[in-house]
């Protein structure tokens, strides 16, 4: 499932790149909501939410098992502001989730 979620996010991002007029004025939260919109209808018995409290803070995209509420996928969305900001995002994920054994990712949206 993890690889499928990554593919859905990647494909959605590529679609956004082909239609920049629809997305160019959206901020990070607006772009995140587009990913959540696609993910929440994709999987049975999975809930998708954006800007959700999880552990010690908020998570941009969170997929959970509907039955027991356990995390399936955790992601942080960041608008590209250079390599240093990317490193901060990766560090944030590593500290919050990787050490705890969760599948997580960071998806950067390039906006110029």
N, C-alpha and C positions, 0 to 999 in steps of 0.2 A: 504494500500500500504506500509506503514511504516514497518509493520511486515514482509511483503513479501521481502522487500529490505534486512532486517536483515537476513532472512532465506537464501537468495541468497548469501550474503556475508559470512555467516557462512558455508554454503555448499561449496562455493568456497575455503574457507580457509581449510576446512577438506580435500578437494581434493588435495590442495597443500601439506598438511602434508603427504598424501599417495604417493606423487611423489617428494620427497625432492631433488633429483638430478636436477630437472628442475628449482628449485627456490632457492637453497641454496646460490648461488652467487649473487642474486639480492639484491639491497639495498631497502630502504623504498619506493623510487619512483618507482622502477621496480615492486615491489609487488603491490603497489597501482594501477599501470597501468593494472595489471591483473584483479583487481576488476572492474575498470572502463570499461574494455573490455567486461566483462560479463554484466554489468548493462546497458551499452548504447544500447544493442540490445534487452533488455528485455521488455521495456515499450513503448507503442505508445504515441506520443505527449509529450514525456519527453526527454530532452537532458541530457547527462551525460558528465562530464568533470573532469579532475584531475588538481590539482595545479592551481586553478581558483581564481581570485580576487573576493571577496565577502565581502561586508561591510568594516570593517577596516583592512582586511588582506587577506591572501590567505587561501583557503580551499582545503584539499586533495581530497575529493570526493564531487561533487555537482550535484544533480539532480534538474532540473528546468522544469516547465511547458513550452513547446515550444511556446504556444500562448502569454502568458503575462510575461514570464520570472520570475515568482514567484518561490521561493524556495520550493522544495518538501522534500528534504533530504540533510543533511549536515553531513559529517563524516571527522574525522581526523584519519589517519593511523599512527600507531607508532609501531616500533619494540620493543619488550619487553626488557627493561633494569632494571626491578625491580619495586617494589611498589611505590617508590618515584617518578619515571618518570611517572608512571600511574596516580598518583595524580595530577601531573602537567598537563597532557593531559586532565583529567576530569575538572580541574579548568579552563583551556583554553576554553573548550567547554561551560562550564557553563557561563562564563563571556561573551563570544561572542554571544551565540545563545539561550541558555535556557531562559535567562532573557528577550529575545526578543520574546519568544514563538514559536521558530522553533523546529521541530523534529531534533535531532542530536544524534550522537553516536560516540564512539571511538572503533576502532577495533584493537586489539593488535595481532601482529604476533609473535609467539614464535620462536626465532632462537637461536640455541645453537652452 
